[in-house]
Amino acid sequence: MIQQKVTDILTVTDPQLVETMKFFGERMKIVVEPTGCLGAAAVMHGALAVPPGARVGVILSGGNVDLKSYAGFITQT
């Protein structure tokens, strides 16, 4: 199915994921686990070219993260 339907795969770094988690925690007061914000990280860090002014929808998922782990992620510098 992937070979038939997927045209591209994007990647982001672990630090980009952590930065995106921090963004959602600080600005939106939403707890999102690392893999739950992959799509947002791709948009926020330029892995996906989005024309200026374009409207983009991104699905967030996964508040299923251990709070100790989450705290460790968002306190990384």
Secondary structure, 3 states (H helix, E strand, C coil): CHHHHCCCCCCCCHHHHHHHHHHHHHHHCCCCCHHHHHHHHHHHCCCCCCCCCCCCCCCCCCCCCCHHHHHHHHCCC
